[in-house]
Amino acid sequence: MDNLIIKNIANPHELERIFRKEPEVFKNSFSHAWEQNPDSQVLAVWNERLHFKETANTEKASLLQKNFLSMGILAILAGISTRIIFHFVEQQAIAPINLIFGILPFIAAYFVYNRTPKKNVLYTLASLFLISGFYINMLPLEHKDSIILAYLHLPIFLWVVLGLAFTGNEYRNGSTRLAYLKFNGECGIFYASMAISGMLLTALTMQLFRFVGMDISQFYFKNVVLFGAAALAIVTAYLVSRNLKLSKNIAPYIAKIFSPLVLITLLVYLVTVIWVGKNPFLDRNFLISFNGILISVLAVTIFSITESGIDEKRSISDYINFTLIFLALIVDSVALSAIVFRLSSYGITPNRLVVLGVNILIWANLIWIMLSYMRFLRNKTGPSTIQDAVTKYLPVYGLWAAFVTFTFPLIFD
């Protein structure tokens, strides 16, 4: 082999062919050829090529070890914090929504540690988490509509804050925001997969202890399941951010399979609704389910856009997404009309105002996405316009969630 290397020293194409055919043999024989021709520039390049990977792997291993250690510490802290918060929730000293502070701040800390944002971004993140935690615990522990709405909207607001931690200094960049949405989809898939494994382990553990006459269900839930659920969120963030192939390979296929199934289901449901004569204007529960469908369809569409991607070449997935958006817009228009009718007929309440606001926001977002898709399908723009319609609207949802969380308990006190 070393003779072949020396013989073809002036033939880069042949050297590359020999290497690709038998890379290990090539590497083993190269050192002898290099010793015989130390002045060859061609072999000098090959020497760097063959041995650079060892240095790169060493640096990568060092970085991986550093990130793994930080992930482990944050996962343990998240588990401990969640267990402590749960103790106070049990004592009815604080609201259950505080459990979110046992997870999201630590995921944000992991992003900050690995991305090192500017001080103004860091201070903004810390301030928003601290203010949110302080404010939500200043509210009375009452089951009033305005306070429950604040509890429901706080996770949405903090999810957008977490997005700031993920994007860091590039929070204005549309592609970075799109990466955050993809990260959420992949995290959801991987977390669910690992959670199922954890549930099986829990069931097995419970049964094993029952065989010896011990019921450890309460202890196990408080000290193992709760801790594990919180820590797993940090571990999942770490694994997905390390470009784990499992979630990245599965997510696009789920998006491509799930979108047409949702489209068929929605079409059948809408036809059935018209057939049986259900009226969202008069039936409150049906109106709530209508809004649930709307939010689900929007989530599926965004998931499909971010995970399956949009190529310059139009595909059947693009037409399915466009149809889903169009149907969702019809559902939202009907829901908006029903909400306005109920407001004018039965008066203003915090719940009705929130539903109205959410539907207006979604309606505007769907219009933007649909118009972008129409221009894309007519070859007037590229896929970036659709991605912009998805990513640039995210802060609007965060602002609305912040408005409901921080003002409704004061306005409707």
C-alpha positions, 0 to 999 in steps of 0.5 A: 500500500505504501508503494501505491501511495508513493507511486500516485503521489502526483495523482490526488484523484487516485490517492483519494480513491485508494483511501476511500476503498481501504481507509484503515489500510491507507492510514496504516501504510501512510506513515511509512510513505511519509517517512520516505518523502518528508518534503512532499506537500501532497503527503503533508496535506494528507498527514494533517488530514489523517491526524487532525481528527485525533485533535478534533476528537480530543477537543470534542471529548473535552467539550462534551465532558464539560457540557455533560458535567454542567448538565448533570449538576443542573439536572440534580438541582432541578430535581431537588428544587422541584421536590422542595417546591412540591413540599410547599405546594403540599402544605398549600403555602404556594400555588402548584404553578410554582413547580414550573420554576423547578424546571425552566430556570435550569434549562435556561441556565444550561443554554446561558452556560453554553451560549454565553449571551451578552450581559443585557440578555443575561440580566433580562432573563434573570429579571423576568424569572425573578419578577415572575416568581415574586409576582405569582406568589404575591397573588392570593391563593384563591380560585378566582377566574383572573388568578387561574388565568394568570396561572395558565398564561404564566407557562406560555410567558416563561416559554417565550423567556426560555426562547430568549435564553436559547437564542441568546444574542441572536434573538432577532434572527428568524433562523435561530427562532426557528431552531428553538421551535424545532428544539421544542418539537424534538425535546417533546418527542424524546422526553415522551420516549424516555418518560414511557421508559420511566413509567414502565420502570415505576410500574415494575418497581411498585409491583416488586415492592408489593410482592414483599408487602410494601406500598411505596407509591407515595414515597416513590412519587414524591422522591423519585418520580418528581425528581426524575421528571424534572431532571429528565427535562434538563437531560433531554435539553442536553441530548437534543442540543448535542444533535442526537440523531434519534429525535432529529430523524424521527421528528420529520417523519412524524410531521409528514405522517401526522399532518395529513391524519389531522387534516382528514380528522378535522374535515370529518369532524367539521362535516359531522358538526354541520350534520348534527347541527351543533351550535358554538354560539349557544353551547359553551362547552362546544365553543371550548372544544372548538378553541381546543381544536384551533390551538391543536391545528395551529400547533400541528401546522407549526410543528410540520413547518419547522420539522419537515421543513420547506424546500424551494420545490413545492411538495404535497406537504406544503398543500396539506399545510396550506389546507390545514391553515385554511380550515383552521382559519374557518374554525377561528372565524366561527369561534370569534363570531361566537365569542363576540355574540356571547360577550354582547349577550351575556356580558364581559368576564375575564374568561371571555376576554381571554378567549377573545384575545387568544382567538384574535391573535391566532386569527392574525397569525393564521392570516399571515401564514396563509398569505405567505403560503399562497405567495410561496405556492404561486412561486412569488417568494421563497420558504423564508417568508413562511418561516418568518410568519411563524417565528416573528409572531412568537413574541406577540404570544409572549406579550399577550401571556404577560399581559394576562398574567400580570394585569388580569388579577389586578383588573378583575380583583 
